[in-house]
Amino acid sequence: MNFQCSWNEQKYKEFIDHIKTLRDLKYKEFASKITNDKNLEFIGIRTPILRDIAKQISKNNYLEFLKINKYKYFEECMIHAFIIEYLKPNFEELIKMLKNFVPHISNWALCDTAAKKYPQLIKNQDITFNEIIKFTRFNNPWEVRFGLILILNNFVNEKFIDKILEICKDIKLEYYYVRMGNAWLISNCYAKFPKNTKKLLKLKILDKWTQNKSIQKILDSNKINKENKLEIKKLKIN
């Protein structure tokens, strides 16, 4: 099928019919199980194939495609995420595209695929950081995790480390994937800025689960020496 066509309802139906011929039923079972998403159906298409489709769509009429996208299937959402990556927009356009994508996130795989490392964000950090942290202030758990993982991948540096740790401290949503994203971010901060991050962990003001999971991820890291691991292990909450 030509993925660089003009999109209308009929073409989109043909598109869905076509990609269903590319399904791998074993992969469908695997993907649906690990994402545990009750809001989307799964066709069962492997990531390299979805990436290739998205790359082709991004070359022509991608706005028509996104407008007509039904977001019924996991694969439709993943293609959207990959289109953003292949378009390589400037940082202002990228932020708009990410904001438009967020409402379609309903599992960790979609979240973490879109919350990748973007050179556009890194090059314009003073502006983009203030926009990205807004995601962490919403009540939707997937928006919050999306913000945390974007920060992890794009902003953990000397300039922002203390602001990031303040954000981590203020995360209060009792949702597994939010807490896990927060713990992942904290452990990453410790790997790069142990002194700053240790100050937060010493306070023991995080909820018990996040505190202990952060420490566990630090202990599991190959980047941390044994001496620091022994010291940080003492900060677990019993």
N, C-alpha and C positions, 0 to 999 in steps of 0.2 A: 504493500500500500504506500502511496505517496503521502508522507506526513507533512509536506510543505504546501498543502492545498488551502483553498478557502474553506473555512469551517461553517457548516450549518447543521441543523438537526440531523439530516440524512447522513451527511459525512461523518458526524460524530457517532451515529449508530453503527455505521460501517467500521469505524475505528474500533469501537468496543468489540464488535463481532470479530474483527481481525486479531486484536491482541488476545482474545480468548483462545485463539488457535495456538498461541505461544505459551500456554500455561504448562506448568510442571506440577502435577497433583501432589507429589511428595513435598515439594517446596511449599506449596500452598498450606499443607498441614503444618509444616514446620513454622512458617512465617506467622500464621494465625495463632499458633500456640504461644510463641515467644512474645508477640506484641500484646496478646490478651485484650484485643479491642472489640468490644461488642457493638460499636457504632458503625463499623465499616465491614463490607464484604471483601473477600480476598479471591483474586483470580488465580494467583500463583505464578507470577512472572519474576524471574531472577533479575537482580539489580543491574547487571551489565546490559541486559536487553532494554530495561526501562531507561537507563542512561542514554543509550543510543537513540531511542525514540525521542526523548526530551531534547537531545542535541539537534536532531533534525527539525523538530517543531520550532525550536528557538530561532532557527534561521529565517523563518517566514511566517507571518500571520499568527504569532504566538498569542497576541491579545485576543484574537477571535477564539482561539482554543481555550484560553483561561475563562473567557466570558461564558462559553457554552459547556464548560466542564461541569459534570454532575456531582462529583465528589461522593459517589456511591461506593466506589471501590478504593481500597488501599492504594492500588497502583495508580489511580488517577491523581491522588494526592502526592504520591512520590514523584510522579512526572512533573507536577507543578514545582516541587522543591528543586528538582534538577534543572528545570528551565531557568530558574533564578540564577543558579550557578553558572550556566552556560552563557547567559546574556551579558554577564560582567558589566552591570550598570554602574554609574557613578554612585558615590555614597548616599546622596540624597534620594536617588531613585531606588537604591537598594533598600534603604530603610522603609520606604513606602511599600515596596514589594514584600518585605518581611512582615510588615503590619497586615497586609492583605492576606498573607498566607496563614498567619497565626490562628484565625478562626477555624481553620480546617484541621488543626492538630488535635488528635484524639488518642495518640499513643507515643511512647518514647522513641520509636524508630523514626517517625515523621519529625518529631521535635528535634532529635539530635542530627538528623540528616540536614535539616535546614539551618540549624544553629552551628554551622561550620566556621572555619577560619576564613575570613574575607579580607583580602588586602585593602579593599576600599574602607573598611572600618578601621583598620590599623593605621592607615596613612592619615586619617582625619579623626584621631581619637578624641580630641577635645570636644568636638561636636557630637560625634557618634556615641560616646560613652553616656552622655546625658540623655540621649534618646533611648539607648538600649536598657538602661537601668529602670526606665518606666515600666517595662514588662514585669519586673519583679514586684511591682506595687499593686498588681491586679489581684482579684480574688480567684480568677480562673487558674487552676493549678498548672495547666499546660503552658499558659502564658508566662507564669512565674519560672517554671523549669526552663522554658525557651530562653528567657533572659539570663538565667544563671549559666546555661551552657554557652551562650554567646559570649558572656563575660569570660568564662574559662578559656575559650578558644581565641579570644582577641585582645583581652585587656589586662591579663595578669602581669603587671610590670611595676617597676619602682614608683612610677608616678601615681598609679591608682590603687596600689595594694591596700592602703589603710581604708580607703573608701569602699573597696570591695569587701573587706572584712566587716565593716559596719553594715553593709547590705546583708551579708551572711548572718550576722547577729540578729537582724530584724526580721528574718524569715520566720513566720509563725504558722503557716499552713500545715496542718497535720495530714499530709498526703504523701504516700510512700515515694512517688517519683519526684516530688518536690524536695523532700528530705534527702533522698539519694543524690539528687543533683547538687544540693547544697553541700553535702558531705564530700562529694567528688571535687567541687570547687575549693573547699577548704583544704583538702589534702593536696591539691595542686598548688595552692598558695603556700602551704608549708614546704613543699619540695623546692620552691623558688625563693621564698622569704620566710625561713623558719622562725626567726626572732619575732617578726611582726605577728605571725600566725599563732605562735606559742602564747603570746600575751592574751589572745582571745580564748584559747583553750584553757589557760590557767584560771580565767574568770569563772568557768563552768556555768555560764549563763545560757548556753544553748540547751535545747531540750536533750534529755538523756540519750535518746536514740541517735540524734544527729551528732552529738558530741562523741559518742562511742563509735559510731560508724566512721566518722572522720578519722579518728585515731586508728581504727582498724585498717582503713585504706592507706594511711601513712605507714603503718607497720608492714603492709603488703608490698609497699613500693621498693623497687630495687635502687631507687635514687637516694634513699636515706641510709646513713651509716648506722651501725649497731648501737653506738653510744647514744645517738639522738633517739633511736627507737626505744631504748630502755628508759630514757628520760620521759618521752612523750607517753609511754604506756602507763605511767603513774597518774596521768590526768584523766583516766577513765572514770566515769561516774558509776558507782556501785548501786 
